[in-house]
Amino acid sequence: MNFKDIIEKDREIRKKHEFKGTFLEYLEIVKKNPKIVKLSHRRMYDIIMNKGYEVLKPEENPRIKKLYGNEPIRRYNFFKDDFFGIDKVIMKLVNYFHSAAMMGEESRQVLYLVGPVGAGKSSLVESIKKALETSEPIYALEGCPMREEPLHLIPKHLKGSFEKALGVEIEGDLCPVCKYRLKHDYGGEYEKFPVTTTDFSIRSRKGIGVVPPVDPNNQDTSVLTGSIDISKMDMYPEDDPRIFSLNGAFNVGNRGLVEFIEVFKNDVEYLHTIITATQEKSVPSPGKGSMIYFDGIILAHSNESEWNKFKSDHTNEAILDRIVKIEVPYCMELNEEIKIYKKILGKSQFNAHIAPHTIEIAAMFAILSRLSPSNKVDPMTKLKIYNGEDIVEKGTTKKIDFSELKEEAGSREGMTGISTRFIVKALDSALSNSEYNCINPLSVMESLTKAVKDLDTAEDDKQRYLTFIKDTIRKEYNKVLEKEITRAFIHSFKEQAESLFDNYLDHAEAYVNKNKIKDQSTGEELEPDETFMRSIEEHIGISENSAKGFRTDVTSYMFYVIRNGGKISYTSYEPLKEAIEKKLTASVKELSRVITKSKVRGKEQNEKYNSMVEEMKADGYCDHCCDVILKYAANNLWKD
């Protein structure tokens, strides 16, 4: 790598974007490319949309149809690698920027994110701030503390003419500092006013202002709108712009973004600046100066308890009327929650081996804690349905409906429970305490149990969480582990499963269409094998009365997949997949039980055991976790 080349290439690219000239020269640039004139919301919307998006249509995506009904889901590339399980939240966020970009009412409203701790509010805000930092530089009046749009120099009586000539819309007025400079430094000749390019920076406070919660005993609004330089008050009158220090969050965040952290921890009087900043798009200047034009995204966030307290006071209705609220609940999909932990662990410097299903077990606990209790299904079944899996009622062919469960749960579901941070800390603890540089589902369950016992929460919740770990999740893990060991025992498990699937599908299709099956060896035409089909169906509790409906469902679904250009396999239809895997598990259950539990193994048993260990290692287990897991299996699975 040639470091000099990298440095020089970067410098060359930066120079291409740099501009320093007069306002007259800037006008020529705008004439050639009117798109450079943007308000803050349009800029942010364009940044998001420039990365592209994909539309997930329910008619083409069964999982989307199950989880979202007939509503198409837009997945934006800007967010997709960092945010999981909150597609609808992100769609609302982008819709806000779209409406605001078109100068709708949203452009004069605060974007407010509310939700439980660790749900991703701050991460969403950070992603937007970082996007501004990496965006192209903007043109601004040189030396302006507000980095304002140069077109503000145009006198009001000429704005209409310039708008027509340039093909743009001009909004806003000069700040007091630039008004003074234009009059006294340039004699009112605004065409000579210098214009330059400037970028966005969080650390340098360029275009991105941040307002943390302020001490309630000392809520100085200068944090928002700047202050007066006392050292200059002897030299200039108190309304002279030369004594203004326009370094408040609204001054800094002009043309960019102002973030309010834990916004409602501040007294309401402190937030009154938001009222004019939104509706009138202006903020007070320090001292007795005039109002100053402000164009920026106001992005606030807090937890739900602060929001409830604030909105319960009717005297706050002026601010409430200027808020677009977006709830950011916890992720409720197991597969998406797993992606969150993998992303976070991937950014850490832990290099320990992680056994299969370890992250899955941790994610299961998080999701279970967030689910509202249901009278229709048990928690683990509900978790699977929320994950987009097909679950049929025992003994019937009726699928349990996702939308019914959501309706039963109500709108509060996902706003309480265990946070992502809690789970990551438990994973970190398990990694730190590992003697063998390896963690597995058992060590993570132990780490979660300790963390819950130390959790400062209501005793009822604590007991509920412990029951999830010790009972619900452990039982589910035992099923997963039994299947895992079966896979290791059965050489070419997938091929056998596919073979069973193909045979079942042939017989079920013939049964539904009242046709015969042609024997591949003899060419003889035979009736569909009822006994064979029942030997699979009974593993998921399909009764004889429901068998016909189940076979019809399976064949209809497979035809639907093929018709839409998909490929079918034994995993295509969740209930049939479960039935086939259970049948294969049952076929070697006794053998795997004997060999795993044996204290002393014969030569043949030892070969089979070692072969199983090698298969498990090929699936991602290391020597240590394989030993731990198999000892656990011997003591906890296949109990008579």
Secondary structure, DSSP 8 states (H G I E B T S, - for coil): --HHHHHHHHHHHHHHH--EEEHHHHHHHHHH-GGG---HHHHHHHHHHHT-EEEE-TTT-HHHHHHHTT--EEEEHHHHTT--S-HHHHHHHHHHHHHHHTT-GGGGSEEEEE--TTSSHHHHHHHHHHHHHTS--EEEETT-TT---GGGGS-GGGHHHHHHHHT--------HHHHHHHHHTSTT-GGGSEEEEE--BTTTTBSEEEE----TT---THHHH-EE-GGGTTTS-TT-GGGEE--SHHHHTTTSEEEEETGGGS-GGGGHHHHIIIII-EE--STT---EE---EEEEEE-HHHHHHHHT-GGGHHHHTTEEEEE------HHHHHHHHHHHHHHS----EE-TTHHHHHHHHHHHHHS---SSS-HHHHHHHHTT---B-TTS--B--HHHHHHHH-TTTTSSS--HHHHHHHHHHHHHT-SSSEE-HHHHHHHHHHHHHT--S-HHHHHHHHHIIIIIIHHHHHHHHHHHHHHHHSTTHHHHHHHHHHHHHHHHHHHHHT--EE-TTT--EE---HHHHHHHHGGGT--HHHHHHHHHHHHHHHHHHHHTT----TTSSHHHHHHHHHHHHHHHHHHHHHHHH-SS--HHHHHHHHHHHHHHHHTT--HHHHHHHHHHHHHHSS--
